Structures are given as structure tokens and as C-alpha cells.
Amino acid sequence: MYLLKTLRELVDQPTDKLLAARYDKFRRMGRFLESDAPGPEPSNDRSTESTS
């Protein structure tokens, strides 16, 4: 059982090491959101909105 094996491996890890790995993971995920490239300009064109 993969899940049980993985959980047993995690239990053996020190908490500070698990936390550091978790913080690193989220820091890596956030890097692409903080690029220097400008994003598309928001459009104020309401012609695409549906009118009900």
C-alpha cells in the first residue's frame, strides 16, 4: 500500500525538516506568479458580458 509506506516515511522525518520542505514547495510554486513580465491589461469592454 503506497499510502501507508509514504506515511511511515513521513513519520520518521523530523518536524522541522518536514516544515522546511513544505515552505520550500510553496515558495517554488509562487515564483512564476512574481515574474517581471507585465500581464495583460484589464479590459473595461463590457460588450462581451451578457445582459439579462
PDB file of N, CA, C and O in Angstrom:
ATOM      1  N   MET A   1       0.838  -1.170   0.000  1.00  0.00           N
ATOM      2  CA  MET A   1       0.000   0.000   0.000  1.00  0.00           C
ATOM      3  C   MET A   1       0.890   1.243   0.000  1.00  0.00           C
ATOM      4  O   MET A   1       1.648   1.494   0.937  1.00  0.00           O
ATOM      5  N   TYR A   2       0.774   1.995  -1.063  1.00  0.00           N
ATOM      6  CA  TYR A   2       1.615   3.173  -1.253  1.00  0.00           C
ATOM      7  C   TYR A   2       1.409   4.209  -0.153  1.00  0.00           C
ATOM      8  O   TYR A   2       2.373   4.770   0.369  1.00  0.00           O
ATOM      9  N   LEU A   3       0.169   4.457   0.191  1.00  0.00           N
ATOM     10  CA  LEU A   3      -0.132   5.490   1.179  1.00  0.00           C
ATOM     11  C   LEU A   3       0.486   5.156   2.534  1.00  0.00           C
ATOM     12  O   LEU A   3       1.094   6.019   3.167  1.00  0.00           O
ATOM     13  N   LEU A   4       0.337   3.926   2.976  1.00  0.00           N
ATOM     14  CA  LEU A   4       0.907   3.536   4.276  1.00  0.00           C
ATOM     15  C   LEU A   4       2.426   3.633   4.270  1.00  0.00           C
ATOM     16  O   LEU A   4       3.028   4.084   5.244  1.00  0.00           O
ATOM     17  N   LYS A   5       3.038   3.213   3.182  1.00  0.00           N
ATOM     18  CA  LYS A   5       4.503   3.295   3.068  1.00  0.00           C
ATOM     19  C   LYS A   5       4.963   4.748   3.140  1.00  0.00           C
ATOM     20  O   LYS A   5       5.928   5.070   3.834  1.00  0.00           O
ATOM     21  N   THR A   6       4.268   5.616   2.420  1.00  0.00           N
ATOM     22  CA  THR A   6       4.639   7.029   2.396  1.00  0.00           C
ATOM     23  C   THR A   6       4.434   7.674   3.763  1.00  0.00           C
ATOM     24  O   THR A   6       5.272   8.455   4.215  1.00  0.00           O
ATOM     25  N   LEU A   7       3.329   7.353   4.418  1.00  0.00           N
ATOM     26  CA  LEU A   7       3.083   7.903   5.754  1.00  0.00           C
ATOM     27  C   LEU A   7       4.134   7.437   6.752  1.00  0.00           C
ATOM     28  O   LEU A   7       4.574   8.217   7.595  1.00  0.00           O
ATOM     29  N   ARG A   8       4.532   6.196   6.666  1.00  0.00           N
ATOM     30  CA  ARG A   8       5.587   5.690   7.570  1.00  0.00           C
ATOM     31  C   ARG A   8       6.903   6.439   7.347  1.00  0.00           C
ATOM     32  O   ARG A   8       7.629   6.728   8.298  1.00  0.00           O
ATOM     33  N   GLU A   9       7.201   6.748   6.087  1.00  0.00           N
ATOM     34  CA  GLU A   9       8.422   7.504   5.804  1.00  0.00           C
ATOM     35  C   GLU A   9       8.338   8.909   6.383  1.00  0.00           C
ATOM     36  O   GLU A   9       9.330   9.433   6.889  1.00  0.00           O
ATOM     37  N   LEU A  10       7.167   9.516   6.313  1.00  0.00           N
ATOM     38  CA  LEU A  10       7.000  10.870   6.846  1.00  0.00           C
ATOM     39  C   LEU A  10       7.076  10.899   8.366  1.00  0.00           C
ATOM     40  O   LEU A  10       7.602  11.851   8.941  1.00  0.00           O
ATOM     41  N   VAL A  11       6.564   9.879   9.013  1.00  0.00           N
ATOM     42  CA  VAL A  11       6.590   9.820  10.475  1.00  0.00           C
ATOM     43  C   VAL A  11       8.035   9.805  10.983  1.00  0.00           C
ATOM     44  O   VAL A  11       8.328  10.327  12.059  1.00  0.00           O
ATOM     45  N   ASP A  12       8.918   9.211  10.209  1.00  0.00           N
ATOM     46  CA  ASP A  12      10.318   9.113  10.624  1.00  0.00           C
ATOM     47  C   ASP A  12      11.091  10.420  10.438  1.00  0.00           C
ATOM     48  O   ASP A  12      12.201  10.561  10.952  1.00  0.00           O
ATOM     49  N   GLN A  13      10.514  11.374   9.708  1.00  0.00           N
ATOM     50  CA  GLN A  13      11.196  12.638   9.445  1.00  0.00           C
ATOM     51  C   GLN A  13      10.990  13.602  10.612  1.00  0.00           C
ATOM     52  O   GLN A  13       9.907  13.644  11.195  1.00  0.00           O
ATOM     53  N   PRO A  14      12.016  14.371  10.956  1.00  0.00           N
ATOM     54  CA  PRO A  14      11.838  15.396  11.997  1.00  0.00           C
ATOM     55  C   PRO A  14      10.875  16.487  11.507  1.00  0.00           C
ATOM     56  O   PRO A  14      10.847  16.823  10.323  1.00  0.00           O
ATOM     57  N   THR A  15      10.107  17.018  12.424  1.00  0.00           N
ATOM     58  CA  THR A  15       9.098  18.021  12.084  1.00  0.00           C
ATOM     59  C   THR A  15       9.702  19.249  11.414  1.00  0.00           C
ATOM     60  O   THR A  15       9.126  19.775  10.461  1.00  0.00           O
ATOM     61  N   ASP A  16      10.848  19.712  11.894  1.00  0.00           N
ATOM     62  CA  ASP A  16      11.449  20.906  11.299  1.00  0.00           C
ATOM     63  C   ASP A  16      11.854  20.669   9.847  1.00  0.00           C
ATOM     64  O   ASP A  16      11.779  21.582   9.025  1.00  0.00           O
ATOM     65  N   LYS A  17      12.283  19.443   9.528  1.00  0.00           N
ATOM     66  CA  LYS A  17      12.640  19.127   8.152  1.00  0.00           C
ATOM     67  C   LYS A  17      11.387  19.077   7.264  1.00  0.00           C
ATOM     68  O   LYS A  17      11.417  19.542   6.125  1.00  0.00           O
ATOM     69  N   LEU A  18      10.299  18.521   7.779  1.00  0.00           N
ATOM     70  CA  LEU A  18       9.042  18.483   7.032  1.00  0.00           C
ATOM     71  C   LEU A  18       8.519  19.897   6.762  1.00  0.00           C
ATOM     72  O   LEU A  18       8.077  20.200   5.654  1.00  0.00           O
ATOM     73  N   LEU A  19       8.574  20.758   7.779  1.00  0.00           N
ATOM     74  CA  LEU A  19       8.116  22.132   7.613  1.00  0.00           C
ATOM     75  C   LEU A  19       8.967  22.885   6.599  1.00  0.00           C
ATOM     76  O   LEU A  19       8.436  23.622   5.768  1.00  0.00           O
ATOM     77  N   ALA A  20      10.276  22.706   6.661  1.00  0.00           N
ATOM     78  CA  ALA A  20      11.165  23.380   5.717  1.00  0.00           C
ATOM     79  C   ALA A  20      10.865  22.935   4.290  1.00  0.00           C
ATOM     80  O   ALA A  20      10.852  23.760   3.376  1.00  0.00           O
ATOM     81  N   ALA A  21      10.626  21.644   4.090  1.00  0.00           N
ATOM     82  CA  ALA A  21      10.306  21.130   2.759  1.00  0.00           C
ATOM     83  C   ALA A  21       8.975  21.695   2.274  1.00  0.00           C
ATOM     84  O   ALA A  21       8.824  22.016   1.095  1.00  0.00           O
ATOM     85  N   ARG A  22       8.020  21.815   3.176  1.00  0.00           N
ATOM     86  CA  ARG A  22       6.707  22.360   2.809  1.00  0.00           C
ATOM     87  C   ARG A  22       6.814  23.833   2.405  1.00  0.00           C
ATOM     88  O   ARG A  22       6.244  24.245   1.395  1.00  0.00           O
ATOM     89  N   TYR A  23       7.543  24.620   3.191  1.00  0.00           N
ATOM     90  CA  TYR A  23       7.717  26.034   2.861  1.00  0.00           C
ATOM     91  C   TYR A  23       8.452  26.195   1.530  1.00  0.00           C
ATOM     92  O   TYR A  23       8.090  27.049   0.721  1.00  0.00           O
ATOM     93  N   ASP A  24       9.477  25.380   1.301  1.00  0.00           N
ATOM     94  CA  ASP A  24      10.207  25.439   0.032  1.00  0.00           C
ATOM     95  C   ASP A  24       9.290  25.124  -1.142  1.00  0.00           C
ATOM     96  O   ASP A  24       9.368  25.771  -2.186  1.00  0.00           O
ATOM     97  N   LYS A  25       8.427  24.135  -0.973  1.00  0.00           N
ATOM     98  CA  LYS A  25       7.495  23.745  -2.029  1.00  0.00           C
ATOM     99  C   LYS A  25       6.598  24.921  -2.419  1.00  0.00           C
ATOM    100  O   LYS A  25       6.418  25.201  -3.604  1.00  0.00           O
ATOM    101  N   PHE A  26       6.040  25.603  -1.427  1.00  0.00           N
ATOM    102  CA  PHE A  26       5.143  26.705  -1.727  1.00  0.00           C
ATOM    103  C   PHE A  26       5.890  27.922  -2.255  1.00  0.00           C
ATOM    104  O   PHE A  26       5.344  28.683  -3.055  1.00  0.00           O
ATOM    105  N   ARG A  27       7.119  28.113  -1.824  1.00  0.00           N
ATOM    106  CA  ARG A  27       7.917  29.214  -2.379  1.00  0.00           C
ATOM    107  C   ARG A  27       8.211  28.969  -3.850  1.00  0.00           C
ATOM    108  O   ARG A  27       8.174  29.902  -4.652  1.00  0.00           O
ATOM    109  N   ARG A  28       8.504  27.722  -4.215  1.00  0.00           N
ATOM    110  CA  ARG A  28       8.757  27.405  -5.621  1.00  0.00           C
ATOM    111  C   ARG A  28       7.496  27.587  -6.459  1.00  0.00           C
ATOM    112  O   ARG A  28       7.578  28.040  -7.601  1.00  0.00           O
ATOM    113  N   MET A  29       6.343  27.246  -5.917  1.00  0.00           N
ATOM    114  CA  MET A  29       5.092  27.409  -6.661  1.00  0.00           C
ATOM    115  C   MET A  29       4.792  28.884  -6.885  1.00  0.00           C
ATOM    116  O   MET A  29       4.218  29.232  -7.917  1.00  0.00           O
ATOM    117  N   GLY A  30       5.152  29.750  -5.971  1.00  0.00           N
ATOM    118  CA  GLY A  30       4.845  31.160  -6.093  1.00  0.00           C
ATOM    119  C   GLY A  30       5.780  31.924  -7.000  1.00  0.00           C
ATOM    120  O   GLY A  30       5.478  33.062  -7.360  1.00  0.00           O
ATOM    121  N   ARG A  31       6.890  31.355  -7.379  1.00  0.00           N
ATOM    122  CA  ARG A  31       7.869  32.082  -8.187  1.00  0.00           C
ATOM    123  C   ARG A  31       7.324  32.515  -9.526  1.00  0.00           C
ATOM    124  O   ARG A  31       7.599  33.631  -9.966  1.00  0.00           O
ATOM    125  N   PHE A  32       6.559  31.669 -10.189  1.00  0.00           N
ATOM    126  CA  PHE A  32       6.082  32.038 -11.515  1.00  0.00           C
ATOM    127  C   PHE A  32       5.056  33.159 -11.449  1.00  0.00           C
ATOM    128  O   PHE A  32       4.819  33.834 -12.451  1.00  0.00           O
ATOM    129  N   LEU A  33       4.448  33.368 -10.299  1.00  0.00           N
ATOM    130  CA  LEU A  33       3.480  34.450 -10.155  1.00  0.00           C
ATOM    131  C   LEU A  33       4.159  35.797  -9.953  1.00  0.00           C
ATOM    132  O   LEU A  33       3.527  36.836 -10.139  1.00  0.00           O
ATOM    133  N   GLU A  34       5.416  35.798  -9.581  1.00  0.00           N
ATOM    134  CA  GLU A  34       6.130  37.024  -9.267  1.00  0.00           C
ATOM    135  C   GLU A  34       7.126  37.390 -10.353  1.00  0.00           C
ATOM    136  O   GLU A  34       8.187  37.940 -10.055  1.00  0.00           O
ATOM    137  N   SER A  35       6.807  37.098 -11.600  1.00  0.00           N
ATOM    138  CA  SER A  35       7.736  37.409 -12.685  1.00  0.00           C
ATOM    139  C   SER A  35       7.717  38.912 -12.973  1.00  0.00           C
ATOM    140  O   SER A  35       6.806  39.626 -12.554  1.00  0.00           O
ATOM    141  N   ASP A  36       8.726  39.372 -13.689  1.00  0.00           N
ATOM    142  CA  ASP A  36       8.831  40.783 -14.045  1.00  0.00           C
ATOM    143  C   ASP A  36       8.023  41.122 -15.288  1.00  0.00           C
ATOM    144  O   ASP A  36       7.821  42.297 -15.596  1.00  0.00           O
ATOM    145  N   ALA A  37       7.562  40.106 -16.002  1.00  0.00           N
ATOM    146  CA  ALA A  37       6.817  40.351 -17.234  1.00  0.00           C
ATOM    147  C   ALA A  37       5.438  40.910 -16.902  1.00  0.00           C
ATOM    148  O   ALA A  37       4.738  40.379 -16.041  1.00  0.00           O
ATOM    149  N   PRO A  38       5.052  41.981 -17.586  1.00  0.00           N
ATOM    150  CA  PRO A  38       3.725  42.549 -17.322  1.00  0.00           C
ATOM    151  C   PRO A  38       2.634  41.635 -17.852  1.00  0.00           C
ATOM    152  O   PRO A  38       2.797  40.990 -18.887  1.00  0.00           O
ATOM    153  N   GLY A  39       1.549  41.588 -17.149  1.00  0.00           N
ATOM    154  CA  GLY A  39       0.417  40.780 -17.573  1.00  0.00           C
ATOM    155  C   GLY A  39      -0.463  41.555 -18.521  1.00  0.00           C
ATOM    156  O   GLY A  39      -0.196  42.722 -18.806  1.00  0.00           O
ATOM    157  N   PRO A  40      -1.512  40.921 -19.015  1.00  0.00           N
ATOM    158  CA  PRO A  40      -2.408  41.634 -19.926  1.00  0.00           C
ATOM    159  C   PRO A  40      -3.155  42.727 -19.189  1.00  0.00           C
ATOM    160  O   PRO A  40      -3.480  42.594 -18.009  1.00  0.00           O
ATOM    161  N   GLU A  41      -3.420  43.799 -19.897  1.00  0.00           N
ATOM    162  CA  GLU A  41      -4.148  44.916 -19.305  1.00  0.00           C
ATOM    163  C   GLU A  41      -5.598  44.495 -19.091  1.00  0.00           C
ATOM    164  O   GLU A  41      -6.185  43.837 -19.950  1.00  0.00           O
ATOM    165  N   PRO A  42      -6.175  44.865 -17.964  1.00  0.00           N
ATOM    166  CA  PRO A  42      -7.584  44.543 -17.761  1.00  0.00           C
ATOM    167  C   PRO A  42      -8.443  45.317 -18.750  1.00  0.00           C
ATOM    168  O   PRO A  42      -8.194  46.490 -19.031  1.00  0.00           O
ATOM    169  N   SER A  43      -9.452  44.643 -19.266  1.00  0.00           N
ATOM    170  CA  SER A  43     -10.319  45.265 -20.257  1.00  0.00           C
ATOM    171  C   SER A  43     -11.567  45.823 -19.599  1.00  0.00           C
ATOM    172  O   SER A  43     -12.178  45.162 -18.759  1.00  0.00           O
ATOM    173  N   ASN A  44     -11.949  47.037 -19.976  1.00  0.00           N
ATOM    174  CA  ASN A  44     -13.168  47.644 -19.476  1.00  0.00           C
ATOM    175  C   ASN A  44     -14.307  47.481 -20.486  1.00  0.00           C
ATOM    176  O   ASN A  44     -15.381  48.059 -20.319  1.00  0.00           O
ATOM    177  N   ASP A  45     -14.065  46.690 -21.532  1.00  0.00           N
ATOM    178  CA  ASP A  45     -15.054  46.468 -22.574  1.00  0.00           C
ATOM    179  C   ASP A  45     -16.151  45.550 -22.041  1.00  0.00           C
ATOM    180  O   ASP A  45     -15.899  44.391 -21.711  1.00  0.00           O
ATOM    181  N   ARG A  46     -17.340  46.068 -21.962  1.00  0.00           N
ATOM    182  CA  ARG A  46     -18.457  45.287 -21.417  1.00  0.00           C
ATOM    183  C   ARG A  46     -19.278  44.626 -22.520  1.00  0.00           C
ATOM    184  O   ARG A  46     -20.329  44.050 -22.241  1.00  0.00           O
ATOM    185  N   SER A  47     -18.822  44.698 -23.750  1.00  0.00           N
ATOM    186  CA  SER A  47     -19.597  44.128 -24.861  1.00  0.00           C
ATOM    187  C   SER A  47     -19.647  42.609 -24.799  1.00  0.00           C
ATOM    188  O   SER A  47     -20.533  42.005 -25.404  1.00  0.00           O
ATOM    189  N   THR A  48     -18.731  41.982 -24.092  1.00  0.00           N
ATOM    190  CA  THR A  48     -18.722  40.530 -24.003  1.00  0.00           C
ATOM    191  C   THR A  48     -19.574  40.010 -22.857  1.00  0.00           C
ATOM    192  O   THR A  48     -19.826  38.809 -22.763  1.00  0.00           O
ATOM    193  N   GLU A  49     -20.023  40.916 -21.975  1.00  0.00           N
ATOM    194  CA  GLU A  49     -20.845  40.485 -20.855  1.00  0.00           C
ATOM    195  C   GLU A  49     -22.274  40.271 -21.332  1.00  0.00           C
ATOM    196  O   GLU A  49     -22.758  40.997 -22.201  1.00  0.00           O
ATOM    197  N   SER A  50     -22.941  39.288 -20.771  1.00  0.00           N
ATOM    198  CA  SER A  50     -24.338  39.053 -21.144  1.00  0.00           C
ATOM    199  C   SER A  50     -25.228  40.013 -20.370  1.00  0.00           C
ATOM    200  O   SER A  50     -24.970  40.313 -19.204  1.00  0.00           O
ATOM    201  N   THR A  51     -26.243  40.476 -21.008  1.00  0.00           N
ATOM    202  CA  THR A  51     -27.191  41.378 -20.346  1.00  0.00           C
ATOM    203  C   THR A  51     -28.504  40.645 -20.184  1.00  0.00           C
ATOM    204  O   THR A  51     -29.094  40.171 -21.155  1.00  0.00           O
ATOM    205  N   SER A  52     -28.956  40.557 -18.935  1.00  0.00           N
ATOM    206  CA  SER A  52     -30.208  39.861 -18.670  1.00  0.00           C
ATOM    207  C   SER A  52     -31.167  40.761 -17.960  1.00  0.00           C
ATOM    208  O   SER A  52     -32.285  40.350 -17.649  1.00  0.00           O
TER     209      SER A  52
END
